[in-house]
Amino acid sequence: MAPQFEKYDTEFFSKNSKVQEIEQERTRKKAVRLLTLITGLIIISFTTGLVMGIKFAGGAEKKIVDENTYNAVNNISTRLTDMVKDAGSNIPKTADKVYPKDEFPFVIMVGKDYDENSFQSVARYLSSKGHTVIVSKNEKSYRLYTGPYKTESDARKKLSEISLYKDDPFPANAQIIRRN
């Protein structure tokens, strides 16, 4: 007698049940999208009908939108246009635009000149303590600043806070300077 092999897959039904669930989910998503589109079209047509009805019932002289609403929407559109233009330009803002020198005249210079490795550790340390760190690169050295600050008293408060740091990567000398 020849050996007999099973001629059907024992996992057939479990595999098919997954396919049916996936197909039902896909169909449901299509139906939701279609209903959303139909609902949107109904709302647009209803609103258009109302506006046209008001316009025709009120006569040719009647405005659909009053002046205040027209100006408000127009102002919003110009602001959004400006925002899109700003977001579209990939030019980073300079520090002078973010922190103008006339509004923020003071910074704290931390230490003197650093090499690449040491400035990164000090900058990381200051940043972890909550300070805004400004890095300036000269030919082969780096300088670190914190701030900028609006008033000298704000800068003095931060300087007294900075002078209390005694951790390893932090230099002992820091001073307030006025931005040029």
Z-matrix of the N, CA and C atoms (Angstrom, degrees):
N
C 1 1.441
C 2 1.527 1 108.22
N 3 1.330 2 116.46 1 134.95
C 4 1.453 3 123.11 2 -177.54
C 5 1.538 4 109.76 3 -78.28
N 6 1.362 5 116.84 4 149.81
C 7 1.468 6 117.91 5 179.74
C 8 1.525 7 110.67 6 -65.99
N 9 1.316 8 114.35 7 147.52
C 10 1.464 9 119.49 8 -179.92
C 11 1.526 10 109.10 9 -107.17
N 12 1.320 11 116.35 10 135.47
C 13 1.459 12 122.66 11 178.12
C 14 1.524 13 108.90 12 -112.60
N 15 1.311 14 114.91 13 145.77
C 16 1.463 15 117.75 14 175.98
C 17 1.510 16 108.28 15 -68.66
N 18 1.324 17 116.29 16 136.23
C 19 1.441 18 120.67 17 -174.67
C 20 1.521 19 113.14 18 -101.24
N 21 1.253 20 118.68 19 5.85
C 22 1.453 21 120.73 20 178.48
C 23 1.522 22 110.30 21 -137.77
N 24 1.315 23 114.27 22 155.00
C 25 1.470 24 122.01 23 -175.86
C 26 1.522 25 108.81 24 -82.05
N 27 1.314 26 116.82 25 127.05
C 28 1.466 27 120.28 26 -178.48
C 29 1.523 28 112.11 27 -73.22
N 30 1.332 29 117.62 28 -21.24
C 31 1.466 30 120.78 29 -179.96
C 32 1.526 31 112.20 30 -99.40
N 33 1.307 32 117.26 31 14.65
C 34 1.457 33 121.82 32 -176.31
C 35 1.529 34 111.72 33 -57.03
N 36 1.316 35 117.16 34 -47.22
C 37 1.465 36 120.36 35 -175.11
C 38 1.530 37 112.06 36 -70.90
N 39 1.331 38 116.82 37 -36.65
C 40 1.467 39 118.45 38 178.62
C 41 1.521 40 110.86 39 -68.33
N 42 1.341 41 117.51 40 -35.77
C 43 1.464 42 120.22 41 177.07
C 44 1.520 43 110.68 42 -67.95
N 45 1.303 44 117.23 43 -41.59
C 46 1.462 45 120.66 44 -178.84
C 47 1.518 46 112.73 45 -69.36
N 48 1.313 47 118.13 46 -30.61
C 49 1.458 48 119.49 47 179.83
C 50 1.532 49 110.37 48 -65.33
N 51 1.326 50 118.47 49 -36.45
C 52 1.472 51 121.80 50 176.38
C 53 1.523 52 110.47 51 -65.29
N 54 1.315 53 117.31 52 -42.48
C 55 1.462 54 121.56 53 -179.43
C 56 1.525 55 109.68 54 -61.95
N 57 1.306 56 116.77 55 -41.33
C 58 1.468 57 120.19 56 179.99
C 59 1.518 58 111.31 57 -65.71
N 60 1.339 59 117.76 58 -40.34
C 61 1.469 60 120.63 59 177.88
C 62 1.523 61 111.06 60 -63.35
N 63 1.314 62 117.34 61 -43.79
C 64 1.467 63 121.29 62 179.53
C 65 1.524 64 109.91 63 -63.93
N 66 1.314 65 116.72 64 -42.57
C 67 1.475 66 120.84 65 179.86
C 68 1.526 67 111.27 66 -65.46
N 69 1.328 68 117.21 67 -38.95
C 70 1.466 69 120.51 68 177.91
C 71 1.531 70 110.55 69 -65.56
N 72 1.327 71 117.73 70 -40.55
C 73 1.467 72 121.50 71 178.85
C 74 1.522 73 110.65 72 -64.52
N 75 1.327 74 116.49 73 -41.97
C 76 1.459 75 120.81 74 178.34
C 77 1.524 76 111.32 75 -63.70
N 78 1.296 77 117.33 76 -41.86
C 79 1.465 78 121.93 77 177.89
C 80 1.522 79 110.59 78 -64.94
N 81 1.324 80 117.03 79 -40.32
C 82 1.466 81 120.81 80 179.34
C 83 1.528 82 110.74 81 -63.64
N 84 1.331 83 117.14 82 -42.49
C 85 1.462 84 120.54 83 178.83
C 86 1.524 85 111.48 84 -63.62
N 87 1.333 86 116.78 85 -40.01
C 88 1.463 87 120.06 86 176.96
C 89 1.525 88 110.72 87 -62.14
N 90 1.328 89 116.31 88 -42.15
C 91 1.462 90 120.78 89 -179.58
C 92 1.525 91 110.97 90 -64.83
N 93 1.324 92 117.46 91 -40.45
C 94 1.468 93 121.17 92 178.73
C 95 1.524 94 110.28 93 -63.74
N 96 1.329 95 117.20 94 -43.15
C 97 1.466 96 120.23 95 177.96
C 98 1.517 97 111.53 96 -62.47
N 99 1.320 98 116.78 97 -42.63
C 100 1.457 99 120.93 98 -179.83
C 101 1.529 100 110.71 99 -65.35
N 102 1.324 101 117.11 100 -43.47
C 103 1.472 102 120.14 101 178.12
C 104 1.521 103 111.50 102 -64.17
N 105 1.327 104 117.79 103 -37.91
C 106 1.457 105 121.23 104 177.83
C 107 1.521 106 110.42 105 -63.66
N 108 1.320 107 116.89 106 -43.54
C 109 1.457 108 121.08 107 177.85
C 110 1.529 109 111.06 108 -62.51
N 111 1.313 110 116.72 109 -45.91
C 112 1.472 111 120.15 110 179.76
C 113 1.518 112 110.52 111 -62.75
N 114 1.332 113 117.77 112 -42.91
C 115 1.471 114 121.29 113 178.88
C 116 1.521 115 110.75 114 -62.15
N 117 1.310 116 117.79 115 -42.61
C 118 1.458 117 121.25 116 177.84
C 119 1.512 118 112.02 117 -61.88
N 120 1.326 119 116.88 118 -43.54
C 121 1.461 120 120.34 119 178.46
C 122 1.528 121 111.74 120 -64.41
N 123 1.328 122 116.78 121 -38.27
C 124 1.471 123 120.23 122 177.62
C 125 1.518 124 110.20 123 -63.75
N 126 1.324 125 117.45 124 -44.06
C 127 1.470 126 120.62 125 179.98
C 128 1.526 127 110.58 126 -63.43
N 129 1.322 128 116.87 127 -43.56
C 130 1.467 129 120.15 128 179.41
C 131 1.525 130 110.79 129 -62.88
N 132 1.336 131 117.36 130 -45.00
C 133 1.467 132 119.40 131 -178.65
C 134 1.526 133 111.29 132 -67.38
N 135 1.326 134 117.63 133 -38.42
C 136 1.464 135 120.69 134 178.21
C 137 1.529 136 110.80 135 -64.01
N 138 1.338 137 116.85 136 -44.69
C 139 1.468 138 121.14 137 179.24
C 140 1.520 139 110.75 138 -63.91
N 141 1.320 140 116.54 139 -43.02
C 142 1.464 141 120.19 140 178.27
C 143 1.528 142 110.56 141 -62.08
N 144 1.316 143 116.97 142 -41.89
C 145 1.467 144 120.75 143 177.54
C 146 1.511 145 112.09 144 -61.55
N 147 1.333 146 116.75 145 -42.44
C 148 1.471 147 120.00 146 177.97
C 149 1.521 148 111.66 147 -62.63
N 150 1.326 149 116.89 148 -46.38
C 151 1.459 150 120.94 149 -178.82
C 152 1.520 151 110.32 150 -62.66
N 153 1.323 152 117.07 151 -44.74
C 154 1.459 153 120.12 152 179.59
C 155 1.527 154 110.95 153 -64.97
N 156 1.317 155 116.41 154 -40.22
C 157 1.465 156 119.69 155 177.98
C 158 1.515 157 112.10 156 -63.02
N 159 1.324 158 117.44 157 -43.05
C 160 1.472 159 121.37 158 178.16
C 161 1.518 160 109.91 159 -64.16
N 162 1.305 161 115.88 160 -41.42
C 163 1.471 162 120.09 161 -178.60
C 164 1.526 163 110.56 162 -64.17
N 165 1.333 164 117.36 163 -46.77
C 166 1.459 165 119.90 164 -178.25
C 167 1.524 166 111.59 165 -71.54
N 168 1.347 167 117.60 166 -35.23
C 169 1.466 168 119.98 167 -179.24
C 170 1.520 169 111.25 168 -72.55
N 171 1.322 170 117.76 169 -31.26
C 172 1.456 171 120.93 170 -176.86
C 173 1.508 172 113.86 171 -85.76
N 174 1.286 173 118.21 172 -13.99
C 175 1.456 174 120.54 173 -179.40
C 176 1.521 175 110.74 174 96.51
N 177 1.310 176 114.87 175 173.57
C 178 1.454 177 121.41 176 -175.49
C 179 1.520 178 112.49 177 -72.51
N 180 1.337 179 117.30 178 -24.40
C 181 1.464 180 120.53 179 -176.53
C 182 1.530 181 112.74 180 -82.03
N 183 1.324 182 116.82 181 -22.36
C 184 1.464 183 119.80 182 -175.13
C 185 1.533 184 110.69 183 -74.37
N 186 1.321 185 115.76 184 129.80
C 187 1.464 186 121.23 185 177.73
C 188 1.524 187 109.55 186 -85.37
N 189 1.304 188 115.04 187 143.03
C 190 1.467 189 119.36 188 178.61
C 191 1.519 190 110.40 189 -77.23
N 192 1.322 191 116.54 190 -38.88
C 193 1.464 192 122.16 191 -178.20
C 194 1.525 193 108.30 192 -117.60
N 195 1.348 194 116.52 193 132.10
C 196 1.469 195 119.71 194 178.01
C 197 1.529 196 110.46 195 -74.53
N 198 1.328 197 116.32 196 168.24
C 199 1.468 198 122.05 197 -174.43
C 200 1.533 199 112.68 198 -61.98
N 201 1.343 200 116.86 199 -43.05
C 202 1.479 201 120.13 200 -178.10
C 203 1.524 202 111.19 201 -61.43
N 204 1.339 203 116.55 202 -45.29
C 205 1.459 204 120.14 203 179.94
C 206 1.529 205 110.39 204 -65.75
N 207 1.329 206 115.87 205 -41.81
C 208 1.464 207 120.24 206 179.36
C 209 1.532 208 110.75 207 -59.97
N 210 1.333 209 116.70 208 -45.77
C 211 1.468 210 120.58 209 179.59
C 212 1.523 211 111.78 210 -65.66
N 213 1.344 212 116.57 211 -40.89
C 214 1.461 213 120.06 212 -179.34
C 215 1.530 214 110.87 213 -63.08
N 216 1.326 215 116.95 214 -45.73
C 217 1.460 216 120.57 215 -179.77
C 218 1.524 217 110.08 216 -66.48
N 219 1.333 218 117.04 217 -38.54
C 220 1.449 219 120.88 218 179.01
C 221 1.531 220 111.05 219 -64.63
N 222 1.344 221 117.38 220 -40.77
C 223 1.471 222 121.41 221 177.30
C 224 1.525 223 111.18 222 -64.00
N 225 1.326 224 116.03 223 -41.20
C 226 1.465 225 119.57 224 178.85
C 227 1.522 226 110.13 225 -63.24
N 228 1.330 227 115.85 226 -41.72
C 229 1.468 228 117.92 227 -178.48
C 230 1.525 229 111.42 228 -65.83
N 231 1.335 230 118.18 229 -37.51
C 232 1.467 231 119.16 230 178.17
C 233 1.525 232 110.71 231 -68.54
N 234 1.322 233 117.09 232 -38.17
C 235 1.471 234 119.72 233 177.61
C 236 1.526 235 110.98 234 -64.45
N 237 1.327 236 116.28 235 -43.97
C 238 1.460 237 119.24 236 178.71
C 239 1.514 238 111.18 237 -63.90
N 240 1.321 239 117.01 238 -38.79
C 241 1.460 240 120.24 239 177.69
C 242 1.519 241 110.29 240 -61.54
N 243 1.339 242 116.66 241 -43.61
C 244 1.466 243 120.27 242 178.28
C 245 1.526 244 111.24 243 -63.55
N 246 1.342 245 116.35 244 -40.50
C 247 1.464 246 120.05 245 179.69
C 248 1.521 247 111.04 246 -64.01
N 249 1.331 248 116.25 247 -40.90
C 250 1.465 249 119.72 248 179.95
C 251 1.522 250 109.90 249 -66.62
N 252 1.337 251 116.77 250 -39.03
C 253 1.461 252 119.40 251 178.02
C 254 1.523 253 110.29 252 -64.18
N 255 1.353 254 116.86 253 -42.13
C 256 1.469 255 119.82 254 178.72
C 257 1.520 256 111.15 255 -64.65
N 258 1.333 257 117.01 256 -41.82
C 259 1.459 258 120.25 257 -179.22
C 260 1.517 259 110.88 258 -71.05
N 261 1.326 260 117.20 259 -31.70
C 262 1.456 261 121.11 260 -178.56
C 263 1.508 262 113.07 261 -72.02
N 264 1.314 263 116.58 262 -30.13
C 265 1.459 264 118.12 263 179.16
C 266 1.514 265 108.63 264 -81.99
N 267 1.293 266 116.14 265 124.12
C 268 1.466 267 120.73 266 -177.20
C 269 1.517 268 111.94 267 -87.54
N 270 1.311 269 117.16 268 19.65
C 271 1.453 270 120.70 269 179.10
C 272 1.527 271 107.60 270 -82.75
N 273 1.310 272 118.10 271 120.24
C 274 1.458 273 119.19 272 -179.82
C 275 1.526 274 111.02 273 -68.66
N 276 1.323 275 115.08 274 146.46
C 277 1.456 276 119.44 275 178.47
C 278 1.519 277 109.31 276 -74.02
N 279 1.302 278 115.77 277 139.75
C 280 1.453 279 119.57 278 178.84
C 281 1.524 280 108.94 279 -79.84
N 282 1.304 281 115.43 280 164.01
C 283 1.459 282 120.38 281 -178.90
C 284 1.525 283 111.15 282 -62.80
N 285 1.346 284 116.99 283 -30.86
C 286 1.460 285 119.33 284 179.99
C 287 1.521 286 111.84 285 -66.61
N 288 1.339 287 117.56 286 -29.73
C 289 1.464 288 120.02 287 178.23
C 290 1.522 289 111.05 288 -78.81
N 291 1.317 290 116.66 289 -37.11
C 292 1.460 291 120.19 290 -179.63
C 293 1.528 292 110.55 291 -76.26
N 294 1.319 293 116.45 292 -45.92
C 295 1.463 294 122.52 293 179.29
C 296 1.527 295 108.74 294 -124.62
N 297 1.342 296 117.81 295 85.87
C 298 1.476 297 118.89 296 -179.25
C 299 1.522 298 111.48 297 -60.68
N 300 1.331 299 115.85 298 142.38
C 301 1.469 300 120.96 299 -176.53
C 302 1.516 301 112.54 300 -63.95
N 303 1.338 302 117.82 301 -31.11
C 304 1.464 303 118.80 302 -179.60
C 305 1.524 304 111.47 303 -73.09
N 306 1.332 305 118.73 304 -27.88
C 307 1.468 306 121.45 305 177.63
C 308 1.527 307 112.23 306 -88.62
N 309 1.315 308 116.87 307 -32.99
C 310 1.465 309 122.71 308 -177.07
C 311 1.529 310 108.84 309 -124.80
N 312 1.332 311 117.61 310 77.68
C 313 1.470 312 118.76 311 -172.80
C 314 1.534 313 115.79 312 -83.04
N 315 1.330 314 119.28 313 -9.94
C 316 1.470 315 120.37 314 -172.49
C 317 1.523 316 112.07 315 -115.67
N 318 1.326 317 115.28 316 141.47
C 319 1.459 318 123.26 317 171.35
C 320 1.522 319 108.19 318 -136.24
N 321 1.313 320 115.42 319 164.12
C 322 1.470 321 120.51 320 175.31
C 323 1.518 322 107.41 321 -110.68
N 324 1.335 323 116.49 322 119.49
C 325 1.462 324 120.96 323 176.28
C 326 1.528 325 107.39 324 -85.35
N 327 1.324 326 115.03 325 125.01
C 328 1.459 327 121.19 326 -176.32
C 329 1.519 328 108.39 327 -104.03
N 330 1.336 329 116.57 328 114.64
C 331 1.454 330 120.34 329 -179.76
C 332 1.517 331 111.53 330 68.38
N 333 1.305 332 116.77 331 -162.41
C 334 1.469 333 121.59 332 179.88
C 335 1.520 334 109.37 333 -113.84
N 336 1.312 335 118.42 334 -106.51
C 337 1.462 336 122.50 335 -178.87
C 338 1.521 337 109.65 336 -106.64
N 339 1.336 338 115.71 337 141.31
C 340 1.458 339 121.91 338 -179.11
C 341 1.521 340 109.60 339 -122.95
N 342 1.337 341 114.89 340 155.49
C 343 1.458 342 118.21 341 168.82
C 344 1.533 343 107.39 342 -88.67
N 345 1.326 344 116.85 343 178.50
C 346 1.465 345 120.24 344 -171.85
C 347 1.523 346 113.11 345 -62.95
N 348 1.303 347 118.14 346 -41.05
C 349 1.467 348 120.80 347 -177.83
C 350 1.520 349 112.43 348 -71.32
N 351 1.317 350 117.00 349 -44.11
C 352 1.465 351 119.11 350 -175.59
C 353 1.528 352 111.72 351 -72.05
N 354 1.332 353 118.90 352 -35.12
C 355 1.467 354 118.64 353 -179.77
C 356 1.525 355 110.39 354 -66.95
N 357 1.337 356 117.86 355 -33.98
C 358 1.461 357 119.69 356 179.89
C 359 1.519 358 111.82 357 -66.64
N 360 1.309 359 117.55 358 -39.77
C 361 1.468 360 119.18 359 -179.90
C 362 1.525 361 111.14 360 -68.92
N 363 1.338 362 117.22 361 -40.06
C 364 1.474 363 119.95 362 178.62
C 365 1.529 364 110.07 363 -68.56
N 366 1.322 365 117.24 364 -41.51
C 367 1.474 366 120.69 365 179.45
C 368 1.521 367 110.38 366 -63.25
N 369 1.325 368 117.32 367 -42.41
C 370 1.459 369 121.18 368 177.77
C 371 1.524 370 110.45 369 -62.10
N 372 1.319 371 116.21 370 -41.83
C 373 1.457 372 120.87 371 -179.71
C 374 1.535 373 110.82 372 -62.82
N 375 1.325 374 116.67 373 -48.94
C 376 1.470 375 120.44 374 179.52
C 377 1.524 376 111.40 375 -61.92
N 378 1.314 377 116.29 376 -41.98
C 379 1.459 378 120.71 377 179.72
C 380 1.522 379 110.85 378 -63.70
N 381 1.331 380 117.01 379 -38.26
C 382 1.467 381 119.89 380 178.83
C 383 1.520 382 111.73 381 -66.90
N 384 1.324 383 117.09 382 -23.73
C 385 1.466 384 121.18 383 177.47
C 386 1.537 385 111.83 384 -86.74
N 387 1.340 386 117.62 385 0.96
C 388 1.459 387 121.12 386 174.93
C 389 1.513 388 115.36 387 96.47
N 390 1.322 389 118.75 388 11.31
C 391 1.461 390 121.60 389 -179.41
C 392 1.526 391 110.74 390 -90.93
N 393 1.322 392 115.79 391 148.24
C 394 1.458 393 121.05 392 170.61
C 395 1.522 394 107.02 393 -82.44
N 396 1.321 395 115.95 394 122.04
C 397 1.458 396 120.76 395 -174.58
C 398 1.526 397 109.24 396 -106.25
N 399 1.323 398 115.56 397 131.41
C 400 1.457 399 122.42 398 176.38
C 401 1.524 400 107.31 399 -113.59
N 402 1.331 401 116.20 400 127.98
C 403 1.454 402 121.32 401 -179.45
C 404 1.523 403 108.22 402 -110.18
N 405 1.314 404 116.01 403 129.49
C 406 1.457 405 121.99 404 177.61
C 407 1.516 406 108.01 405 -119.73
N 408 1.352 407 116.03 406 130.54
C 409 1.463 408 119.39 407 -178.08
C 410 1.519 409 109.83 408 -107.87
N 411 1.320 410 114.81 409 124.38
C 412 1.458 411 121.01 410 169.03
C 413 1.517 412 106.13 411 -95.25
N 414 1.296 413 119.05 412 -169.65
C 415 1.465 414 121.57 413 -173.50
C 416 1.529 415 112.98 414 -47.81
N 417 1.319 416 118.11 415 -60.14
C 418 1.466 417 119.84 416 -179.59
C 419 1.516 418 112.18 417 -126.27
N 420 1.301 419 117.39 418 3.46
C 421 1.456 420 119.89 419 -178.07
C 422 1.532 421 110.04 420 -123.62
N 423 1.315 422 114.17 421 167.15
C 424 1.457 423 121.57 422 -178.45
C 425 1.521 424 109.02 423 -124.84
N 426 1.328 425 116.08 424 148.55
C 427 1.459 426 121.56 425 172.67
C 428 1.519 427 108.44 426 -123.27
N 429 1.334 428 115.17 427 145.16
C 430 1.458 429 120.63 428 -179.39
C 431 1.516 430 110.33 429 -115.33
N 432 1.325 431 114.64 430 140.48
C 433 1.461 432 122.06 431 177.10
C 434 1.522 433 107.39 432 -134.42
N 435 1.322 434 116.58 433 151.37
C 436 1.458 435 121.10 434 169.41
C 437 1.519 436 107.55 435 -115.91
N 438 1.301 437 115.39 436 156.21
C 439 1.460 438 119.26 437 -178.56
C 440 1.502 439 109.64 438 116.08
N 441 1.274 440 117.21 439 -151.54
C 442 1.462 441 132.53 440 3.64
C 443 1.529 442 111.49 441 -80.21
N 444 1.329 443 114.41 442 165.94
C 445 1.461 444 121.78 443 -176.08
C 446 1.523 445 109.97 444 -124.61
N 447 1.349 446 115.08 445 147.54
C 448 1.464 447 120.09 446 -178.22
C 449 1.522 448 111.81 447 -74.26
N 450 1.325 449 116.56 448 -40.97
C 451 1.463 450 119.65 449 -177.12
C 452 1.518 451 109.91 450 -124.03
N 453 1.316 452 114.51 451 160.52
C 454 1.459 453 119.22 452 178.74
C 455 1.526 454 110.58 453 -68.46
N 456 1.336 455 116.76 454 -30.78
C 457 1.472 456 119.03 455 179.16
C 458 1.527 457 110.95 456 -67.33
N 459 1.351 458 117.42 457 -36.60
C 460 1.466 459 119.59 458 174.76
C 461 1.531 460 110.33 459 -62.87
N 462 1.327 461 115.53 460 -41.95
C 463 1.466 462 119.90 461 179.23
C 464 1.519 463 110.84 462 -64.84
N 465 1.341 464 117.33 463 -39.12
C 466 1.473 465 120.26 464 178.92
C 467 1.533 466 111.37 465 -64.17
N 468 1.343 467 116.79 466 -39.81
C 469 1.463 468 120.24 467 177.82
C 470 1.528 469 110.22 468 -60.36
N 471 1.322 470 116.23 469 -46.03
C 472 1.465 471 119.92 470 -179.64
C 473 1.529 472 111.26 471 -67.85
N 474 1.342 473 116.81 472 -35.55
C 475 1.463 474 120.24 473 178.20
C 476 1.528 475 110.35 474 -64.61
N 477 1.337 476 116.69 475 -40.81
C 478 1.467 477 118.55 476 177.95
C 479 1.527 478 110.86 477 -65.90
N 480 1.319 479 116.60 478 -34.28
C 481 1.467 480 120.60 479 176.51
C 482 1.534 481 110.33 480 -68.04
N 483 1.332 482 115.82 481 -43.14
C 484 1.463 483 120.82 482 -179.53
C 485 1.530 484 111.11 483 -66.69
N 486 1.334 485 116.79 484 -35.76
C 487 1.471 486 119.65 485 -178.02
C 488 1.527 487 112.06 486 -67.00
N 489 1.334 488 117.60 487 -17.32
C 490 1.464 489 120.70 488 178.18
C 491 1.535 490 112.66 489 -80.37
N 492 1.321 491 117.80 490 -14.41
C 493 1.462 492 120.48 491 179.80
C 494 1.525 493 109.47 492 -71.61
N 495 1.298 494 115.70 493 122.98
C 496 1.468 495 120.99 494 -179.76
C 497 1.529 496 111.17 495 -122.20
N 498 1.321 497 116.98 496 13.95
C 499 1.466 498 120.18 497 -178.13
C 500 1.521 499 111.17 498 -69.28
N 501 1.318 500 114.69 499 167.66
C 502 1.461 501 122.01 500 -170.99
C 503 1.533 502 115.31 501 -58.19
N 504 1.340 503 121.05 502 -52.65
C 505 1.468 504 117.28 503 -172.14
C 506 1.524 505 113.58 504 -77.78
N 507 1.318 506 116.88 505 -2.38
C 508 1.450 507 118.57 506 -170.85
C 509 1.531 508 112.17 507 -93.61
N 510 1.340 509 117.07 508 131.22
C 511 1.467 510 119.97 509 179.41
C 512 1.528 511 111.02 510 -78.11
N 513 1.287 512 115.79 511 158.24
C 514 1.465 513 120.53 512 -176.68
C 515 1.522 514 113.10 513 -81.39
N 516 1.320 515 119.05 514 -27.52
C 517 1.461 516 120.16 515 -173.37
C 518 1.529 517 111.79 516 -99.10
N 519 1.314 518 115.07 517 126.20
C 520 1.469 519 122.67 518 174.68
C 521 1.516 520 106.52 519 -144.75
N 522 1.328 521 116.81 520 142.97
C 523 1.464 522 119.75 521 -178.33
C 524 1.515 523 111.12 522 -146.00
N 525 1.334 524 115.62 523 152.75
C 526 1.459 525 122.50 524 178.62
C 527 1.518 526 108.65 525 -82.26
N 528 1.325 527 116.16 526 132.80
C 529 1.459 528 119.81 527 174.48
C 530 1.519 529 108.96 528 -132.10
N 531 1.316 530 116.09 529 155.81
C 532 1.455 531 121.79 530 177.73
C 533 1.526 532 108.27 531 -92.99
N 534 1.336 533 116.03 532 134.28
C 535 1.472 534 120.34 533 179.13
C 536 1.518 535 109.55 534 -72.21
N 537 1.301 536 116.50 535 140.07
C 538 1.463 537 120.59 536 -179.81
C 539 1.505 538 110.49 537 -91.28
